[in-house]
Amino acid sequence: MKSPMVICPACGEEREMENVLTAQSNQNVIYQCPACGFKQVNIKTSKG
């Protein structure tokens, strides 16, 4: 099964979710784009 894709809000690069999202212990996630270096931290999830 293919992983969902995530589009970078800064550069528009599309990557698989597992390659750009990192789970935090507080149930939030960190997004980091390997193409342009854009990083967003403490993204709230439905559990956090």
SULUR-V843444 format. One record per pair of residues at least 12 apart in sequence whose C-alpha atoms are under 10 Angstrom apart, sorted by the first residue. I is the first residue (numbers start at 1). J is the second residue. D is the distance in whole Angstrom. If there is no record, write none. Layout:
BEGIN
{{I	J	D} {I	J	D}}
END
This chain:
BEGIN
{{2	16	9} {3	15	9} {3	16	6} {3	17	6} {3	18	7} {3	19	10} {4	16	6} {4	17	6} {4	18	8} {5	17	5} {5	18	9} {5	19	9} {5	20	10} {6	18	9} {6	19	9} {6	20	8} {6	21	9} {6	31	9} {6	33	10} {7	20	10} {7	33	9} {8	20	9} {8	31	9} {8	32	8} {8	33	6} {8	34	10} {8	35	9} {8	36	9} {8	37	10} {8	38	8} {8	39	9} {9	33	9} {9	38	8} {9	39	10} {9	40	10} {10	33	9} {10	36	8} {10	37	9} {10	38	7} {10	39	9} {11	33	9} {11	35	8} {11	36	7} {11	37	9} {11	38	8} {12	33	10} {12	35	9} {12	36	9} {13	33	8} {13	34	9} {13	35	7} {13	36	8} {14	33	9} {14	35	9} {15	33	8} {15	34	9} {15	35	9} {17	31	9} {19	31	9} {19	32	9} {19	33	9} {19	34	9} {20	32	5} {20	33	6} {20	34	7} {20	39	10} {21	33	9} {21	39	10} {21	40	10} {21	41	10} {21	43	10} {22	41	9} {23	42	9} {23	43	10} {23	45	10} {24	41	9} {24	42	8} {24	43	10} {24	48	10} {25	48	10} {26	42	9} {26	44	9} {26	45	10} {26	47	9} {26	48	7} {27	42	9} {27	43	9} {27	44	7} {27	45	7} {27	46	9} {27	47	6} {27	48	5} {28	41	8} {28	42	5} {28	43	5} {28	44	5} {28	45	6} {28	46	9} {28	47	8} {28	48	6} {29	41	7} {29	42	6} {29	43	5} {29	44	7} {29	45	7} {29	48	9} {30	42	6} {30	43	6} {30	44	9} {31	43	8}}
END
